[in-house]
């Protein structure tokens, strides 16, 4: 994927390529099913026009400039979004710094300076609730009017529903933070995951309960406190393990800091990973206080049994259909 971080870079790059662009605009936090529908429509339009599928997005999130007190916690980093969009077939990305000056552009200035001169747009794909320009004064209808004047087509994609829910980054955040990671995964189109560095813990697990990989993460959205069936991946080697994870404050030991501790079901062989991705598949139970470490260890071992059954269920394919309805085993 070609990456441009300023208007000048994009203008030079598009001019040098001599190829028109199809542009999809948005924040794309999480690159969920709704975003994937936008990208899918973009690729269809580009195939007809012979244009390069491109995205226009912003860093930081516009709300952090315009209304920082209401800015959402983000599901993903810019780098993660770009990787997911590249895998979906996007060939160019324009990641613009969102500043007060940029926010002050009129809809006409945005179209002329960004979409036409910098991006070389021949088709622009947006969601039905798209807003742009100073004080969000432009909408999809206004974009279409300006597109007719400047020679590009505007395509509007309606919202996507999954399991009776309108797919949005806001809805996914609520699901994750309430512990409903299974539904969040269905709206994302992939399991919700947290990445970070493996760090040394307090040693309680190895001495009193079970040894765990302790994750230090800069993720802004974390699963609600509880115990989860998970899948752990060594980001360095790609090695992957079935696991069970506690997310919370460890009340049995009077903890106060939120931690993510992952127990690999079949144990680790060799050196522990330095960086870990933990995918949250299913919530087993609430986190709660136990009378002592022995009682907690007994419960953890029961959690391990349930986690093994869950992994066996999705791994065997027996979970592919239930009650006559297809179930995606990839996002259990």
C-alpha positions, 0 to 999 in steps of 0.5 A: 500500500502506498502511504501519503501523510500530507496533501502535497505528498498525495498530489505528487504521488497521484500525479506521478502514477498518472492513474485516477483514484477511487476514494473511501472516506472515514475514520475506520476505527476497527475496520468493522463490517460496515467499513468492509462494506464501504471498501467492497463497494469502493473496489467494485467501482474502481474495477469499472473505472480503472481507478486505484482503491484508496482511503482518506482517513485522519490522525488524530481522530477529529473528535480529539481536536474538535471536542476532546472531552467527548473523544472516543476511546479507539479500538485500533491504531492507525497502523492496524487499520492500514494493515487491515485495509491493505489486506482488504485490497486498498492500494493507497492511503492518505492519512491526514493530520487533523488540525483546527485549520483543516477543520475550518475548510469549507465543503468546497475547499475540502473537495477541491483541495483534498479530493480533486487535487490531492487524491485525483478522485474519480469516484468517492464512496461514503456512508449514509451519515457522512459529514464534512467541512466546517462545522460538518456543514456538508453531507452526502447530498452536498458531496454528490452536488460538488462531485458533479461539478468536479467530475467524480461520482459519489456512491453512498453505502447504507449502514450494515446490520449484523445480528439485528445490530447496526454495526458501528465502532461505538456499538463495538466499544460498548460490547467489548467493555460490557464483556460481550466479546463474542458479539463484538467479534461478529460486528468486527468480522474478526475476534476482538484482540489486545496486543502488548508486551509480556511483562513480569507480574507479581509472581502470585500465579507461579507461586499460588495459582497457575503461571500466566503471561502478563500483558502490558498494553496501550490499547484504549478499549479493554474487555470488561472484567471477567474470565474469557476463552482466548487465543494467544499469538506470539507476534514475533514467531506467529506461534499460537496457543489455546488459552484462558484469560483473566481481565480485571483487578485480582480482587482475591489479592486486593488488587487495584490495577487492571491487568490481563493475565493469560494462561496457555492451556497446554503450556509453553515450550521454550522461551516466552513471547516478548509481544503477545496478541490475545484474541477474546472469543467468549466470556466464561464468568465474572471476576470475583473474590475468593476466600483464598488462593486455593479456592481461586486455583480450584476455580481456575482449573474449572475454567481451564476445563471449560476453555478446553471444551470450547476450543475443541468445539470450534476446532472440530467444526462441530460448532459450525451449525447449531439449531439449523443456523450457520455459525462462523467458527472463526468468530465463535 
